[in-house]
Amino acid sequence: MKSGLFRAVILGAPGSGKGTISERIVKIFKMKHFSSGDMLRSQMSAKTALGLHAKEFIDRGQLVPDDLILQLVLAELRNAQQESWLLDGFPRTHHQAESLWKEFPIDTVINLNVPFETIVDRLKARWVHLPSGRIYNLEFNPPKEPGIDDITGEPLAQRIDDQPETVLTRLKIYADTVAPIVEFFRAKGVVSDFAGKETNVIWPNVEQNLRALFSRSASSVKK
Ligand code: AMP
């Protein structure tokens, strides 16, 4: 950890609560949130050469090539030399992890482990009003009338990528691709594992862990 700057990576399957946990981390610890997916989406909407090239892969559900994503993400990180940050969505391959580490040694890798059955159940309970994007959850936030949007009275649907078989396929792909990355960082001694079924149970452990790392960083600055 150099001069009080703090660099973290967050890893978690789709539906693991990674989005919520990332939001809380950057707010509480005043870190910059870098999401490789958001970087790519903004390149695509600006129709840059890189964005148009990346779109061909993203539309097919494939990872964009390493050289392209490395160029984009490392350039953003070089522009944030004086900031603490949380990196989300990157690295997605062993090569990306190695290239990141060479230039930016990472202080901690937050590895979220939520059982796949829990994620499938969570997404099964999710229904959407497709025209507006309004999301309901049958457990926490049900519509007033089953299957009907509260505002328009139109029918609710399940997104294809939230259907159990599709979710399982996405989760298996995630498990296969994340394994070598976790292994790489584990060998460097920077992985913290957080397991649980609910974000609100996992979160206090993540927060406590980060507070401990931050206070260590602050005391190393004072010395
Ligand atoms: P996300 O919002 O993180 O799910 O990213 C959306 C899409 O962008 C992914 O499905 C990939 O096609 C691409 N993408 C995002 N991050 C990376 C990365 N680190 N390496 C390769 N492709 C990526």
Residues whose N, C-alpha, C, O or C-beta is under 5 A from the ligand:
A	BS01	AMP	S36 G37 L40 F57 I58 Q62 L63 V64 I69 G89 F90 P91 R92
